[in-house]
Amino acid sequence: MSDARAVRLAVLGSPIAHSLSPALQGAAYRTLGLDWDYGIREVTADGLAGFLAGLGPEWRGLSLTMPLKRTVLPLLDAIDPVAEATGAANTVLIGRDSGRRTLTGFNTDVHGVARSLRDAGVDRVGTARVLGGGATAGSVIAALADLGAERIRVTVRDVSRAADLADLGGRLGVDVALHVFGDGADRADDPPDVVASTLPAVAGAPVDFPDDVARKAVLFDVVYAPWPTPLAARWLSVGGRVVPGIDMLIHQALLQVRIFVGGDPAVPLPDEASVLAAMAASVDRELGRDWRGPVAVGGF
């Protein structure tokens, strides 16, 4: 008979039905020999507080996606330094302190972006372009700063709603300049080493990058389905290098598993290489083994 108090976890967001997190995390726990239940829940920003309030003692952790990464912050008891710096948490560890439930927020997206770029051979970044101004853009900026970026141009639809990204750059010691799509700034300065798109797949390719930029700069695109995105297709058409968002998803999920299992994102899992391989294989099963294509780059 099943135990109703078995450890439970879930990914929350809206929309959320497309998420690969259950496949990734399920593969990790099976490899670790843990009979944990990781599900999927449709939760809006307005419904997040009520959802958290209703969690029982069997809950261990939550993964958060759009639109919850910023909404969750005032609902937490503590946040890790990366989440505090970026103003976004994509992971919640649920614990107990003297019988009281505690919620601790983490940001594993920064690690996911940086590790994905490093696996693709990007060890050092001087200048970069970031498309989009949401919560993920902040994590991308922090990851680029970790790779040494000194100048980052961020292109958004509404500069007034992205001032926090310029502030983040100031805290990280990075010159972050904000621009509006179509303002002609795309060709104005020195070409970027990395172009990072945090735009949804439905956004298309709102920036017309010259061929020489697409050939020389590595494109990191957070989207993984449908693939390739219009921007990735543009890069690949001229022989450019592309890092798909699935690599970020896998690496950030690995840190989430570390947090849920051991409570610390810095402590590796037992036989972590096997866990990572199982997670990557789960993506191949979900998307099809040839989904990546012959010319994109990445760590898997």
C-alpha positions as CSV (number, residue, x, y, z in Angstrom):
1,M,0.0,0.0,0.0
2,S,1.4,3.5,-0.9
3,D,2.4,5.9,1.8
4,A,0.4,9.1,1.6
5,R,3.2,10.8,3.4
6,A,5.9,9.9,0.9
7,V,8.2,12.8,-0.1
8,R,6.5,15.1,-2.6
9,L,7.9,17.7,-4.9
10,A,6.6,19.6,-8.0
11,V,7.3,22.2,-10.6
12,L,4.9,25.2,-10.5
13,G,4.1,27.7,-13.2
14,S,1.6,28.9,-15.7
15,P,1.5,27.6,-18.4
16,I,3.3,24.5,-17.2
17,A,2.0,21.4,-19.1
18,H,5.0,21.5,-21.4
19,S,7.6,21.2,-18.6
20,L,10.3,18.6,-18.8
21,S,11.1,18.9,-15.1
22,P,9.2,15.8,-14.1
23,A,11.1,13.7,-16.5
24,L,14.5,15.2,-15.5
25,Q,13.9,15.0,-11.7
26,G,12.2,11.6,-11.9
27,A,15.3,10.2,-13.7
28,A,17.5,11.7,-11.0
29,Y,15.6,10.2,-8.1
30,R,15.4,6.8,-9.7
31,T,19.2,6.8,-10.2
32,L,19.6,7.8,-6.5
33,G,17.2,5.0,-5.4
34,L,14.7,7.5,-4.0
35,D,11.0,6.8,-4.3
36,W,10.1,10.4,-4.4
37,D,7.0,11.8,-6.1
38,Y,7.8,14.8,-8.4
39,G,4.7,16.3,-10.1
40,I,3.5,19.3,-12.0
41,R,1.1,22.0,-10.8
42,E,-0.5,24.9,-12.7
43,V,-0.1,27.8,-10.3
44,T,-0.5,31.5,-11.3
45,A,1.2,34.5,-9.5
46,D,-2.1,35.3,-7.8
47,G,-2.4,31.7,-6.6
48,L,1.1,31.1,-5.3
49,A,0.6,32.3,-1.7
50,G,-2.4,30.1,-1.2
51,F,-0.7,27.1,-2.7
52,L,2.3,27.5,-0.4
53,A,0.0,27.9,2.6
54,G,-1.7,24.6,1.9
55,L,1.4,22.4,1.7
56,G,1.5,19.5,4.1
57,P,4.5,18.0,5.9
58,E,5.2,15.5,3.1
59,W,6.4,18.3,0.8
60,R,10.2,18.7,0.3
61,G,10.7,21.1,-2.5
62,L,9.4,23.1,-5.4
63,S,10.8,24.2,-8.8
64,L,9.4,27.5,-10.1
65,T,9.1,28.8,-13.6
66,M,7.2,31.7,-15.2
67,P,5.6,33.8,-13.7
68,L,6.7,32.9,-10.2
69,K,10.4,33.5,-9.8
70,R,10.0,37.0,-8.5
71,T,6.5,36.6,-7.0
72,V,7.8,34.0,-4.5
73,L,10.5,36.2,-2.9
74,P,8.3,38.0,-0.2
75,L,6.8,34.6,0.7
76,L,10.1,33.1,1.7
77,D,11.7,32.8,5.1
78,A,15.2,33.0,3.6
79,I,17.0,33.2,0.3
80,D,20.4,32.3,-0.9
81,P,22.9,35.0,-2.0
82,V,22.4,34.2,-5.8
83,A,18.6,34.6,-5.5
84,E,19.1,37.8,-3.5
85,A,21.5,39.3,-6.0
86,T,19.3,38.4,-9.1
87,G,15.9,39.1,-7.4
88,A,14.6,35.7,-8.6
89,A,14.3,32.3,-7.0
90,N,13.5,29.2,-9.1
91,T,13.8,26.7,-6.3
92,V,12.2,26.4,-2.8
93,L,13.4,24.0,-0.2
94,I,10.7,23.2,2.4
95,G,12.0,22.4,5.8
96,R,11.0,22.4,9.5
97,D,12.4,24.5,12.4
98,S,11.0,23.7,15.8
99,G,7.9,22.3,14.2
100,R,7.4,25.4,12.0
101,R,7.5,25.1,8.2
102,T,10.3,27.1,6.6
103,L,10.7,28.1,2.9
104,T,14.2,28.8,1.6
105,G,14.6,30.1,-1.9
106,F,17.5,29.5,-4.3
107,N,18.5,30.5,-7.8
108,T,20.0,27.6,-9.8
109,D,19.5,29.3,-13.2
110,V,22.7,31.2,-13.0
111,H,24.7,28.0,-12.6
112,G,22.7,26.4,-15.4
113,V,23.6,29.2,-17.9
114,A,27.2,29.5,-16.9
115,R,27.8,25.7,-16.9
116,S,26.1,25.4,-20.3
117,L,28.3,28.0,-21.9
118,R,31.4,26.6,-20.3
119,D,30.5,23.1,-21.7
120,A,30.3,24.7,-25.1
121,G,33.8,26.1,-24.8
122,V,32.9,29.6,-23.6
123,D,35.3,30.2,-20.8
124,R,35.6,34.0,-21.0
125,V,33.2,36.7,-22.1
126,G,34.1,40.3,-22.8
127,T,30.9,41.8,-24.3
128,A,27.4,40.3,-24.6
129,R,23.9,40.9,-25.8
130,V,20.8,39.8,-23.8
131,L,17.4,39.9,-25.4
132,G,14.5,40.2,-23.1
133,G,14.1,41.7,-19.6
134,G,12.3,39.1,-17.4
135,A,13.6,37.2,-14.4
136,T,15.6,34.8,-16.5
137,A,17.5,37.8,-18.0
138,G,18.8,38.7,-14.6
139,S,20.1,35.2,-14.1
140,V,21.8,35.3,-17.6
141,I,23.4,38.6,-16.7
142,A,24.8,37.1,-13.5
143,A,26.1,34.1,-15.4
144,L,27.8,36.3,-18.0
145,A,29.3,38.3,-15.1
146,D,30.6,35.1,-13.7
147,L,32.3,34.4,-17.0
148,G,34.0,37.8,-16.9
149,A,31.7,40.0,-19.0
150,E,32.4,43.7,-18.6
151,R,29.8,45.1,-21.0
152,I,26.3,43.8,-21.6
153,R,23.7,45.4,-23.8
154,V,20.1,44.4,-22.9
155,T,17.4,44.9,-25.5
156,V,13.8,45.0,-24.2
157,R,10.4,46.2,-25.3
158,D,10.1,48.7,-22.4
159,V,13.2,50.1,-20.8
160,S,11.2,51.5,-17.9
161,R,10.3,48.0,-16.8
162,A,13.9,46.8,-16.9
163,A,15.7,49.2,-14.6
164,D,16.4,46.4,-12.1
165,L,18.7,44.8,-14.7
166,A,20.8,47.9,-14.8
167,D,20.9,47.9,-11.0
168,L,22.0,44.3,-11.1
169,G,24.8,45.1,-13.4
170,G,26.0,47.8,-11.0
171,R,26.0,45.3,-8.1
172,L,27.9,42.8,-10.2
173,G,30.4,45.4,-11.5
174,V,29.2,45.0,-15.1
175,D,28.3,47.9,-17.4
176,V,24.7,47.0,-18.4
177,A,23.1,49.3,-21.0
178,L,19.3,49.1,-21.8
179,H,17.9,49.5,-25.3
180,V,14.6,49.1,-27.0
181,F,14.1,46.7,-29.9
182,G,14.5,48.5,-33.2
183,D,16.4,51.5,-31.9
184,G,19.4,50.7,-34.2
185,A,21.8,50.0,-31.4
186,D,22.4,46.4,-32.6
187,R,25.2,47.4,-34.9
188,A,26.6,50.4,-33.0
189,D,29.3,48.9,-30.8
190,D,31.9,46.2,-30.8
191,P,30.4,42.8,-31.7
192,P,29.4,40.6,-28.8
193,D,31.1,37.3,-27.8
194,V,27.8,35.9,-26.7
195,V,24.2,36.7,-27.6
196,A,21.7,35.4,-25.1
197,S,18.0,35.2,-25.9
198,T,15.5,34.9,-23.0
199,L,12.5,35.5,-25.3
200,P,9.7,33.0,-25.6
201,A,9.5,30.9,-28.8
202,V,6.5,32.8,-30.0
203,A,8.5,36.1,-30.0
204,G,10.2,35.2,-33.2
205,A,13.5,36.9,-34.0
206,P,13.1,40.6,-33.4
207,V,16.7,41.6,-33.9
208,D,18.3,41.3,-37.3
209,F,21.9,40.4,-36.5
210,P,24.5,40.7,-39.3
211,D,26.0,37.5,-40.6
212,D,29.4,38.2,-39.1
213,V,27.9,38.4,-35.6
214,A,26.0,35.2,-36.1
215,R,29.2,33.5,-37.3
216,K,31.4,34.7,-34.5
217,A,29.2,35.1,-31.4
218,V,27.9,32.0,-29.5
219,L,24.1,32.1,-29.3
220,F,22.5,30.9,-26.0
221,D,18.8,30.5,-26.4
222,V,16.8,29.6,-23.3
223,V,14.0,28.0,-25.4
224,Y,14.3,24.3,-26.0
225,A,10.9,23.5,-27.7
226,P,10.0,24.0,-30.4
227,W,13.6,23.7,-31.7
228,P,15.3,25.4,-33.4
229,T,13.8,28.8,-32.6
230,P,13.8,31.4,-35.5
231,L,16.9,33.0,-33.9
232,A,18.7,29.7,-33.6
233,A,17.8,28.9,-37.2
234,R,19.3,32.2,-38.2
235,W,22.6,31.4,-36.4
236,L,22.7,27.8,-37.8
237,S,22.1,29.0,-41.4
238,V,25.4,30.7,-41.4
239,G,27.4,28.1,-39.5
240,G,27.1,29.8,-36.1
241,R,27.4,28.1,-32.7
242,V,24.2,27.6,-30.7
243,V,23.7,26.5,-27.1
244,P,20.1,25.4,-26.6
245,G,18.2,26.1,-23.4
246,I,17.8,22.4,-22.6
247,D,21.5,22.4,-21.4
248,M,20.6,25.1,-18.9
249,L,17.5,23.2,-17.8
250,I,19.5,20.1,-17.1
251,H,22.3,21.8,-15.2
252,Q,19.9,24.0,-13.1
253,A,17.8,20.9,-12.4
254,L,20.9,19.0,-11.1
255,L,21.5,21.8,-8.6
256,Q,17.8,21.6,-7.6
257,V,18.3,17.9,-6.9
258,R,21.3,18.6,-4.8
259,I,19.2,21.1,-2.8
260,F,16.2,18.8,-2.4
261,V,18.4,15.8,-1.4
262,G,21.1,17.3,0.7
263,G,20.0,20.9,1.3
264,D,23.1,22.5,-0.2
265,P,23.6,23.3,-3.9
266,A,27.4,23.2,-3.5
267,V,27.5,19.5,-2.3
268,P,27.6,17.0,-5.2
269,L,25.3,14.0,-5.2
270,P,26.5,10.4,-4.8
271,D,27.7,9.2,-8.3
272,E,26.6,12.6,-9.7
273,A,27.9,11.7,-13.2
274,S,25.4,8.9,-13.4
275,V,22.6,11.1,-12.2
276,L,23.5,13.8,-14.8
277,A,23.7,11.1,-17.6
278,A,20.3,9.8,-16.6
279,M,18.8,13.3,-16.7
280,A,20.2,14.0,-20.1
281,A,18.9,10.6,-21.4
282,S,15.4,11.5,-20.2
283,V,15.5,14.6,-22.4
284,D,16.4,12.5,-25.4
285,R,13.5,10.2,-24.7
286,E,11.1,13.2,-24.4
287,L,12.2,15.2,-27.3
288,G,13.6,12.6,-29.6
289,R,17.3,11.6,-29.8
290,D,18.0,13.7,-32.9
291,W,16.2,16.9,-31.6
292,R,19.4,18.9,-31.2
293,G,20.5,18.6,-34.8
294,P,24.0,18.1,-36.2
295,V,25.5,21.6,-35.8
296,A,24.3,23.0,-32.5
297,V,26.8,22.8,-29.6
298,G,26.4,21.9,-26.0
299,G,27.4,19.5,-23.2
300,F,25.3,16.5,-23.9
